Amino acid sequence: MLINLAYIQVLTCLRLIYFYKFAGLNIFIKLFGKKGLAEIKIPGNKQKFYLRKGTSDIAVFTSVYAFNEFKSDFSVSEKGVILDCGANIGISTAYFAEKYPHALIIALEPSSASFELLKKNTQSYENVVCLQAAVWNDNCELFLQNPQDEDWALRFGESKNSTGDLVKAISIKELMRQYNINKIDVMKIDIEGSEKDLFSLNFQDWIYSVNTYLIEFHDAVLPGCSSAFYRALGGVDFVQSILGEKVVVQLSPSAVSSQ
């Protein structure tokens, strides 16, 4: 275990130096220093990142900026829309904001602690809207199911047999109505198993309004997540690829334009 951790840290350091030269070494030192809040500046980016040391924030950051989890060039139109569902502390949101400054990016995160950092990590981007809400198949309130876990792994559901907090939930249909959205260029989904509920009910009005899905399935936590998604897609044609822990599903133009 210690050998594996050391190997990952060395590899992370080398990749950061490869991409950002001396600044990469400085980033690495800040990431793995003493506990607290690390202030990280990626060369060329508008906004600093604020990360909680000793938490999953570090792994999320390095997956994007050291290991290029989002290295693909997604097709985003001139006035396009990107939904970041399960935005966590805003690492992916900021990445999209830098790469697609012409797009409207809506970031949704239910956890209060992560949401505060999401706002802080994206405050320099005028094209980003942050909402403290969970994505669901209806507009309602959900219960926190696992309050003992870290912020990145929090799950929300309708079960009232929970000692956790309530959180606002919003449907994709309502989100599109509120922001006058007809098409979604990219929809990133990392919602800790709630994708099963999202694609089980009330998805018919919007599922083909999305050009590209960037989704992380959590079948190990909640069996049936991936099958719910593919079942909801029906028989439409799509192109699929793997990007780190995410699955990229690009719907055929005919599937999107026919809706």
C-alpha positions as CSV (number, residue, x, y, z in Angstrom):
1,M,0.0,0.0,0.0
2,L,2.8,2.5,1.0
3,I,4.8,1.5,-2.1
4,N,1.7,2.1,-4.3
5,L,1.1,5.5,-2.7
6,A,4.7,6.5,-3.1
7,Y,4.6,5.4,-6.8
8,I,1.5,7.5,-7.4
9,Q,3.0,10.6,-5.8
10,V,6.2,10.3,-7.8
11,L,4.3,9.8,-11.0
12,T,2.1,12.8,-10.1
13,C,5.1,14.9,-9.4
14,L,6.7,14.0,-12.7
15,R,3.6,14.7,-14.7
16,L,3.0,18.1,-13.1
17,I,6.6,19.0,-13.8
18,Y,6.2,17.8,-17.4
19,F,3.1,20.0,-18.0
20,Y,4.0,23.0,-15.9
21,K,7.8,22.9,-15.5
22,F,9.1,24.5,-12.2
23,A,5.5,25.6,-11.4
24,G,4.5,22.0,-11.4
25,L,7.1,21.1,-8.7
26,N,5.7,24.0,-6.6
27,I,2.2,22.7,-7.1
28,F,3.2,19.2,-6.0
29,I,4.8,20.5,-2.8
30,K,1.7,22.4,-1.9
31,L,-0.6,19.5,-2.6
32,F,1.2,17.1,-0.4
33,G,2.4,19.4,2.4
34,K,0.9,19.8,5.8
35,K,-2.8,19.6,6.3
36,G,-5.0,22.7,5.7
37,L,-6.1,24.5,2.6
38,A,-3.8,24.5,-0.3
39,E,-3.8,27.5,-2.8
40,I,-2.9,26.2,-6.2
41,K,-2.4,28.3,-9.4
42,I,-2.3,26.6,-12.7
43,P,-0.1,28.7,-15.1
44,G,-2.4,30.5,-17.5
45,N,-5.6,29.9,-15.6
46,K,-7.7,32.9,-14.3
47,Q,-8.6,31.4,-11.0
48,K,-6.7,29.9,-8.1
49,F,-7.9,26.5,-6.7
50,Y,-8.5,26.1,-3.0
51,L,-8.1,22.4,-2.0
52,R,-8.5,20.6,1.3
53,K,-5.2,18.7,1.9
54,G,-5.5,15.1,3.0
55,T,-8.9,14.7,1.2
56,S,-10.2,13.5,-2.1
57,D,-9.8,17.1,-3.4
58,I,-6.2,16.2,-4.2
59,A,-7.1,13.1,-6.2
60,V,-9.8,15.0,-8.2
61,F,-7.4,17.9,-9.0
62,T,-4.5,15.6,-10.1
63,S,-6.9,13.4,-12.2
64,V,-7.7,16.5,-14.3
65,Y,-4.5,18.5,-14.2
66,A,-1.8,15.8,-13.9
67,F,-3.5,12.9,-15.7
68,N,-5.6,14.7,-18.2
69,E,-8.9,13.0,-17.5
70,F,-10.8,15.5,-19.7
71,K,-8.2,15.7,-22.5
72,S,-10.8,15.1,-25.3
73,D,-12.0,18.0,-27.3
74,F,-15.8,18.0,-26.9
75,S,-18.0,19.7,-29.5
76,V,-19.4,22.8,-27.8
77,S,-21.3,25.3,-30.0
78,E,-20.7,29.1,-29.9
79,K,-23.4,29.7,-27.3
80,G,-23.3,26.2,-26.0
81,V,-24.3,24.8,-22.6
82,I,-22.3,22.5,-20.3
83,L,-23.9,20.9,-17.2
84,D,-21.6,19.8,-14.5
85,C,-23.8,17.5,-12.3
86,G,-21.9,16.6,-9.2
87,A,-19.4,19.4,-9.6
88,N,-17.8,18.8,-6.2
89,I,-15.4,21.7,-5.5
90,G,-15.3,22.9,-9.1
91,I,-12.2,21.4,-10.6
92,S,-14.0,20.1,-13.7
93,T,-16.2,23.3,-13.8
94,A,-13.1,25.5,-13.9
95,Y,-11.5,23.3,-16.5
96,F,-14.6,23.7,-18.7
97,A,-14.7,27.4,-18.1
98,E,-11.1,27.8,-19.2
99,K,-11.5,25.6,-22.3
100,Y,-14.9,26.8,-23.4
101,P,-15.2,30.5,-22.3
102,H,-18.0,31.0,-24.8
103,A,-20.3,28.4,-23.2
104,L,-22.7,28.7,-20.3
105,I,-21.6,26.3,-17.6
106,I,-24.1,25.3,-14.9
107,A,-22.5,23.5,-11.9
108,L,-24.6,21.6,-9.4
109,E,-23.4,20.4,-6.1
110,P,-25.6,19.4,-3.1
111,S,-22.9,19.2,-0.3
112,S,-22.7,22.5,1.6
113,A,-18.9,22.2,2.3
114,S,-18.0,21.3,-1.3
115,F,-20.4,24.0,-2.6
116,E,-18.6,26.7,-0.7
117,L,-15.3,25.7,-2.4
118,L,-17.1,25.3,-5.7
119,K,-18.1,29.0,-5.6
120,K,-14.6,30.1,-4.4
121,N,-12.9,28.0,-7.1
122,T,-15.0,29.5,-9.9
123,Q,-15.6,33.1,-8.8
124,S,-13.5,34.5,-11.6
125,Y,-15.6,32.9,-14.4
126,E,-18.5,35.0,-15.6
127,N,-19.8,32.1,-17.7
128,V,-20.3,29.8,-14.6
129,V,-23.5,29.5,-12.6
130,C,-23.3,27.5,-9.3
131,L,-26.4,25.9,-7.8
132,Q,-26.5,24.1,-4.5
133,A,-28.8,21.3,-5.5
134,A,-28.8,17.6,-6.4
135,V,-29.8,16.4,-9.9
136,W,-32.8,14.1,-9.7
137,N,-35.8,12.8,-11.8
138,D,-38.1,15.3,-10.1
139,N,-38.2,18.6,-8.2
140,C,-38.2,17.7,-4.6
141,E,-36.1,17.4,-1.4
142,L,-33.8,14.5,-0.8
143,F,-32.3,13.0,2.3
144,L,-28.6,12.6,2.9
145,Q,-28.1,8.8,3.0
146,N,-24.5,8.5,4.3
147,P,-23.5,11.4,6.5
148,Q,-20.5,9.5,7.8
149,D,-18.7,9.5,4.5
150,E,-16.5,12.1,2.8
151,D,-18.0,14.9,0.8
152,W,-17.1,13.4,-2.6
153,A,-19.0,10.2,-1.8
154,L,-22.2,11.6,-0.3
155,R,-25.4,10.1,-1.6
156,F,-28.9,11.5,-1.5
157,G,-32.2,9.7,-1.9
158,E,-35.9,9.7,-1.1
159,S,-35.6,7.4,1.9
160,K,-36.6,9.1,5.1
161,N,-34.8,6.5,7.2
162,S,-31.8,8.7,7.5
163,T,-30.3,11.0,10.1
164,G,-28.7,13.2,7.3
165,D,-29.7,16.6,6.1
166,L,-32.2,17.6,3.5
167,V,-31.1,19.0,0.2
168,K,-33.0,20.6,-2.7
169,A,-33.2,18.5,-5.9
170,I,-34.0,19.7,-9.4
171,S,-34.8,17.8,-12.6
172,I,-33.0,18.4,-15.9
173,K,-36.3,19.4,-17.4
174,E,-36.8,22.1,-14.8
175,L,-33.2,23.3,-15.2
176,M,-33.6,23.6,-18.9
177,R,-36.9,25.6,-18.4
178,Q,-35.3,28.0,-15.9
179,Y,-32.3,28.8,-18.1
180,N,-34.2,28.6,-21.4
181,I,-32.0,25.8,-22.7
182,N,-32.9,23.8,-25.8
183,K,-29.8,21.8,-26.3
184,I,-27.0,20.7,-23.9
185,D,-23.6,20.3,-25.5
186,V,-21.9,18.3,-22.7
187,M,-23.4,16.8,-19.6
188,K,-20.9,15.6,-17.0
189,I,-22.5,13.3,-14.5
190,D,-20.7,12.1,-11.3
191,I,-23.5,11.8,-8.7
192,E,-22.5,8.7,-6.7
193,G,-25.2,6.3,-7.8
194,S,-28.0,8.8,-8.3
195,E,-27.6,8.3,-12.1
196,K,-29.8,5.2,-11.6
197,D,-32.7,7.3,-10.4
198,L,-32.0,10.1,-12.9
199,F,-32.4,7.7,-15.9
200,S,-35.2,5.6,-14.4
201,L,-38.0,8.2,-14.5
202,N,-39.0,11.4,-16.3
203,F,-36.0,11.4,-18.7
204,Q,-38.0,11.2,-21.9
205,D,-38.3,15.0,-22.4
206,W,-34.6,15.8,-22.3
207,I,-32.4,12.7,-22.8
208,Y,-31.9,13.3,-26.5
209,S,-31.3,17.0,-26.0
210,V,-27.8,16.2,-24.9
211,N,-25.0,15.9,-27.5
212,T,-22.4,14.3,-25.3
213,Y,-22.6,12.5,-21.9
214,L,-19.5,12.3,-19.7
215,I,-20.6,10.0,-17.0
216,E,-19.1,8.0,-14.1
217,F,-21.1,4.9,-13.3
218,H,-21.3,3.7,-9.7
219,D,-22.6,0.1,-10.1
220,A,-20.2,-1.0,-7.3
221,V,-22.2,1.2,-4.9
222,L,-25.6,0.8,-6.5
223,P,-26.1,-2.0,-9.0
224,G,-28.0,-1.1,-12.1
225,C,-26.6,2.4,-12.7
226,S,-25.2,1.8,-16.1
227,S,-28.0,-0.4,-17.3
228,A,-30.5,2.3,-16.3
229,F,-28.6,4.8,-18.5
230,Y,-28.3,2.5,-21.6
231,R,-31.9,1.4,-21.2
232,A,-33.1,5.0,-21.2
233,L,-31.1,5.7,-24.4
234,G,-33.2,3.1,-26.2
235,G,-32.0,2.1,-29.6
236,V,-30.4,5.3,-30.8
237,D,-26.9,5.2,-32.3
238,F,-24.0,6.6,-30.3
239,V,-20.2,6.5,-30.1
240,Q,-18.6,5.5,-26.8
241,S,-15.1,5.9,-25.4
242,I,-13.4,5.7,-22.0
243,L,-11.8,8.7,-20.5
244,G,-10.2,7.9,-17.1
245,E,-13.0,6.9,-14.8
246,K,-15.6,8.4,-17.1
247,V,-17.5,7.0,-20.0
248,V,-18.0,9.3,-23.0
249,V,-21.2,8.7,-24.9
250,Q,-21.8,10.9,-28.0
251,L,-25.2,10.6,-29.5
252,S,-25.6,10.5,-33.2
253,P,-26.6,13.8,-34.8
254,S,-29.8,12.3,-36.1
255,A,-30.8,11.2,-32.5
256,V,-30.3,14.8,-31.2
257,S,-31.7,16.7,-34.2
258,S,-34.8,14.6,-34.4
259,Q,-35.9,15.6,-30.9
